[in-house]
Amino acid sequence: MSDVFLSLDGLNKTFEGSPAPAVSEVSFSMPKGEILALLGPSGCGKTTTLRLIAGFESPDRGTISIGGRIVQSGDVEFPPEERGVGFVFQDYALFPHLDTRRNVEFGLSRLTLDDRRRRTREAMDLCGLEGMESRFPHELSGGQQQRTALARALAPGYELLLLDEPLSNLDAALRTSLCKELRRILKHAGRAAIVVTHDREEAFQIADRVAVMRNGGLEQVGSARELHDRPVSRFVAEFVLDATFLAGVVARQGVVTEIGPIPGADSLAAGTKVVVAVRPQQLELTPSPDGAGVVVERVFRGSHERYRVRLPSGTELSSFRTIRTDASSLDVGAPVALKLTDPAPPIFVE
């Protein structure tokens, strides 16, 4: 990657008493101004990776470079305050005895008074904190606390920001609106940023690229579209697509499944057992007395209904059905025929 700003090479970390590494052979790089999301389930190594970059934890081995300077490698280990990194903690870590202005100003003690005031004002204006200067953390909403923590990380002018689950303490409606706002602020500031999250919608809305982690390692790194269209493993498909899986066997005409042949798997030998990742929006249901499936659940979602359909084998698949005035709902217990629409679904060897 050209213009590399942050680089991780072979990062490993195992905590004492743990049988498995928390971070295993993690390597990636990113340029200035890029937003990268570390996405994965709890315990997959996201926060540990972030803390290793910040210098809060020491790796067992591996190299970290920031801005062309090696800050971690062998005997080289820069302390956190010398790495030039801003950090936003999951609980924001605001000082309860300081008002908003002084919280944002806290890391600027080495600057002149005029420069402190200028940096503080710029960061607060960028984060939409006008009029909040004299409020203490307990007088701020969750969203305002999040903005204050972000402004504090931005004020020193660091080129790299690390954000650990920055929206996890907010309600769902506020998270949705702040995803867009967080991306706007980071892009306007022009900083490289790594955002840890377990929520794929957050990752897709905020980040330029997404790194999916599993058991301490990187499973796949790419844009949201790349992960959605070309997941490299069943794990990525499960986490990113909200997919359900249909067993099949490779044959000349494609993959033979309970709901009929599905095109694909041309590179696999006939007889290979596979699973097909079925996206809910890709599974079309049609009422049919001879259909292979039976509706076992129907959930109203406003613009669409989500159905769960059981096949004779016991496999259950999910489907979205757009609500239209010319189409009736499918009742629980209704027999249905199932068909996968284009594009071809991801297929993985079982």
N, C-alpha and C positions, 0 to 999 in steps of 0.2 A: 504494500500500500504506500503510495507516495505521500509526502508530508506527514509522516508518522509523528504523533505527539506523545501518545502513551503506548508502551509496548510491554507485554507480559510474555515471558518465555519459560515454559516448563515449571510453572509455579506449583509447589507441593506443600501441604501442611497436614500433619497428623497430631491431634491433641493427645496428651498423656492419658492412658487408660482406655483410649478408643481403639477398637480392632481395625477400623477402616479409616482411610484419609478423609479429612473434611474437604480438602482441595487436592485434586490429582491431575498433574500434567496440564494445567490450564495455560493456554497460549492464545493471545489475540493482540491486535493493535488497532489504533483508531487515530484519525487526524484531528487537528484543531476544529472546534465547532461542531463535532458530531455528538449526537446523543445516542448512547447505547443502553439498552435495558438488559439486565440479567434476570431471566425469567425461569422459574421452576418451583417445585413444591418445597415445603418447609424441610430444612435439613439437607438441602442439596448442595450447599456450599456458597450460596450467593453472598450472604453477609460476610462470611469469612474472607472471600475474595476481596470484597470492598475494604475490609479492615487491613488486609495485607497490603493493598495499594496505599492506604493512608499511613501505614506504619504503626498501627495499633497492635498488630500481631506480627511475629517474625516467621517467615516461611522456613521449612526444613531445607529447601533448595529452590533455585529458580532466580530469574532476573527480572527486575522492574526498572524501566526507563521512563522518565517524565521530562518532556521538553528537551530531548536529546541528552539528558544527564542520567547516568545510572545511579539510582537511589537505593537499590537492593541487589546484591550479588556477592555470594561468598562472604568475605570479610567486610564488604561495604554495606553499611546500613545507616541511612540518614534517619534521624528522628522525625516524628510527624511534623513538628513545627518548621522543619527545613525542607519539606517536600513541595511546598507551594500548592497545597490542596485544601479546598474548602469541603467541609463535611456537614451534612444535614442528618441528624439522628432521627430514628423512628419516633421517639417521644419528644423531639424538637430540642430538648435540653435547654430551654430558656431559663434565665436566672430570675426566680420569682421576685427578688427584691429590686430588680431593675426595670424601668419602664421600657417601652418599645425602642425609643431612640438609643438609650444606653445599652440595650441588648445588642442592637445592630452595630453600635460603635465599639463594642467590647474588644475586638481583635485589632484595633487600629491605634493602640497606645504609642507605637513608635513614630507615628506621623505627627506633623505640626497640627495645632488646633484647627487652622483653616482647612487643611487637607482632610482631617477627620470629619469635620462638618460637611465638607463637599462630598466625600465618599459616602457618608451616611445618608445624606439627602438623595443622592443619585440612586443608591440601592433601594431606599424606601419608596421613592417615586416609581422606580421600575416595577416594584412588587405591589404597587397599589395601596400603600400604607399612609397616604395623606390623611391627616387628622387623627392618627393613632399614636402620635409621638409620646404622649404623656400617659398612655394606658399601660397598666401592668398586665403580665400574662394571664392572670385570673379574670381580667376584664375583657379579654379577647375571645372571639369565637375560635373554633378549631381551625377554620380556614385562615383566619388572621394570624394565629400562632404559627401555622405552616409558612405563611408568607414572611413572617418575622424571622423565622429560622433560615429561610432561603436568603433573605436580604442580608442577614449576618454573614452567611457563607460567601455572598457575592461582594460585599463591601471591600475586602482586602484586595480584590482584583486578581485573584488566582485564576489561572487558565483552565484548571480542572476542578470540577465539583463532583462529589460523591454523595448520593442521596439514598439512604436506607429506608425503604418502604415509606416514602414521604407522605403518602395519602392513606395509609392503612387505618389511622385513627379517626377518619372522617366517615360520615354516613354516605350511602351510595349515591344519592342525588348530588351532594357536594363534590364527591370524587369525580363524577363525570364532568362537571363544569371546570374543576381545577386541573384536570388533565390537559385541557386545551390551554389554560392559562399558564401552567407550568412550562409547557413546550414553548409558548410565546415568549415567556420571560427568558428562558435559557437561550433561545435562538437570538433574541434581541441583544442579549449580553455577549453573544459570540463565544461562549465557553464550551469546552468539551465537558460532557457530563455522563456519569454512569448512574442509572437508576435501578435499584433493586426492587423487584415486585414479584408476587405470586399470581397476579391477575393479568391474563393475556390481553384484555381490553385496554388496561392501563398501558401495557407495554406497546401495543400497536398504536395507540393514540399519541404517546409521548415520544417514542424513540424513532431514530432513523434506521437503526438495525437492532435486532433482538438476538441475544445469545441464550439459548435454552440449556440449562444445566441439569445434570442428573448424577446423583451419587458422587458429587465432588468434581465431575468432569464436564466438559462442554460437549453437548450432543449435536448441536447445529447452530451456526451463526448466519444470519441473513436478514433481508428485509421482511416485513410482515407478509408481503405477497409471496416471496420465495418460500417462507416457512409454510404458508397456507397451501400453495400450489404444489410444492415439491418437498414434503417432509421426508427426512432420510430414515426415519425409524418409526416403529409403532408408538414408542413413547412420545415422540414429538407430535405425531398425528393425534394421539389421545389428548395431549395437553393443549395443543394449538387449535385443533379443529372441533373439539367437542364431538368427536366421531364415535360411532359404534362399529363393531367389527363382525364381518361375515366370513365364515370359513369357506374355502374353496379348494379345488384341485386344478392345476394347469392342464389344459388339453389343447388340441389343434385350433379349436374355434375360440380360444380365450380361456377364461376361468369358469369352470362349472360350479354353480352355487345353488342353494335352495330356491332362489328366486329367478333362476335361469342363467344363461351364459353372460359373462361380462368381458368386454374386450380388454386386452392388455397382457402383461407378463410375457411378451414375445421373447425375451432373452432367457426365460426359464425353461428347463426341461419338462416335457410332459410327465405328469404324475407328481410333480412337486406340490406339497401342501402349502397353501398360502392363506392369508387373511386379507380381506378387502376393507379399506377404511371408508365407511359410508357416512358422508356428510348429511346432516338432517335436511338441509335445503335441496339436496340432490335426490332424495328418495321420494318418488311420486307414488301416491296411493290412489287406487281406483276401486270403488265398491264392486265386488264380484262374488257371487255365491261360491265360485270355484277357486277363489283366491288362496294363495299360499299362507297368508297371514291373518291374524285376528287382532283387532284394536283392543288393547288392554288398559289404555289410559289416554285421556284427552285433557289438555290444559289450555285455557284461554290466555293469550298473551297480548291482547289488544289488536295489533295489525295481523296477527297470525295465530293459529292454534298449533300446539306441539302434540304430536301423537307418539305413543309407544306401541309398537306392533310386535306380537309374538309369532314366531315361526314354529312349525311342527317339531323341530329339534329342541325347542326351548330358547333358542337365540332370540334376543329382543333388539329391535332396531328403532331409531328415532326418526321422525319426519316432521318438517314444518309444512303447514298448508295455509296459504294466504287466504284471509277471509274476504269473500266476494259475495255480492248480493245475489249472484246467479248460481252459487254453489252452496249446498247444504253441508252441515257438519257431519262427520262420521261418528256414529254412536259407539260407545264401548260395547264390545261383543260383535261388532260388524266384521264380516269377512272381507278382505281386501286383496287385490292384486298389487304387487310391488314392482317398480321399475326404476332403474337408475338413469338419470338424465346426464347429458354431457356437462363438464368434461370428464374424461376417464378418471376413475378414482385411484388413489394411491394403493399399491399392492405390496405386501411384505411377506417374506418367507416365514412360515410359522416355526 
